[in-house]
């Protein structure tokens, strides 16, 4: 029997009120397993540009890569279409599912380039459809079909470089919308026993569990880590007080900083992109309502505002301590809040490259009492309040103030990190290639 390879991309099936595209993949894995297909990789969970205005939640697209007997080609596609139709929130105005099928072993370079653009910037449905036509792919769109963009992008990102894994558990249908019942203490213990090879399980600053979402979607919890084995081990350490319907391990670009693109100068910043750019602090930080911190950086080409919002926690505290002339490298999303207005970088990270001396001027000290003198007015000298001695020619003293901050990297607190943001725990664990495609652990999903 002749074997065929297919890459199935799916996106935009969920809404803010229900559903999750990873859950659709979990359902397909279960159905395809019964057809004796060969999974060529773990399901790929690809987070796309987090700044697109029309995203629902995490802007994640999915891809299944399988090998199967050619005689069931139509059945594979029909099952996929039916599951997406049945489990998508098609009545929600911003839900626009898309499915793309690539019946080739190798992903064309043009589609890989499209995927890179979809992660770093904005791509159009028109461009996606041109590629689909060029390579004679099958595609299915619902409503305005915008999900075809993410579906094609998921196919194009094969995760050949840095990547992570996530084991996602799903709830029974009768528990949807109810409070999630997971043992908090077991999650803290799991984190301790698996560090540094799992990440973003808890927020230590607030002593908060962050592996459980808070919305109405079917996910109970998700554990992120460096290998399939470590997330499976971590899963075994978590106690759930409600029944888990199913679970699946995904390979993903989460926690890799892949969305961030280095920009050489501020004048090249574009709205909706995620950037890394250097500059010098040009305005001291100040606090606006809701306790957000704003400061400005500049280079020879221009100036831009930077915002550390209140939920960023540790990053916001670091931002408050910056002063004019400090040199920094900032990481974050470029926003343009009003047409024609200055751009703002919503910060994910700050790397402090150089700290300027912070200088204050204080009144001189009395030579008799060693107490600070009191000024008598401009150019009128000083007087000691204790011994009443006057000094006509003393000058204010220049004092270098301790900065209370050091050079280095500062990252937003775990509770407010984006899916793609690389946390401290992953630094030094990055992967340069993936040599185990097709080699998967024995039990990576259930059922």
Buried (B, 14 or more C-beta within 10 A) or exposed (E): EEEBBBBBBBBBBBBBBBBBBBBBBBBBBBBBEEEEBEBBBBBBBBBBBBBBEEBBEBBBBBBBBBBBBEEBBEBBBEBBBEBBBEBBBBEBEBBBBBBBBBBBEEBBEEBBEBBBBBBBBBBEBEBBBEBBEEBEBBBBBBBBBBBBBBBBBBBBBBBEEBBBBBBBBBBEEEBEEEEBBBBEEBBBBBBEEBEBBBBBBBBEEEEEBBBBBEEBBBBBBBBBBBBBBBBBBBBEBBEBEBEBBBBBBBBBBBBBBBBBBEBEEBEEBEBBBBBBBBBBBBBEBEEEEEEBBBBBBBBEEBBBBBBBBBBBBBBBBBBBBBBBEBBBBBBBBBBBEEEEEEBBBBBBBBBBBEBBEBEEEEBBBBEEEEEBBEEEEEEEEBBBEEEEEEBEEBEEEEEEEEBEBEEEEBBBBBBBBBBBBBBEBBEEBBBEEBEEBEEBEEEBBBE
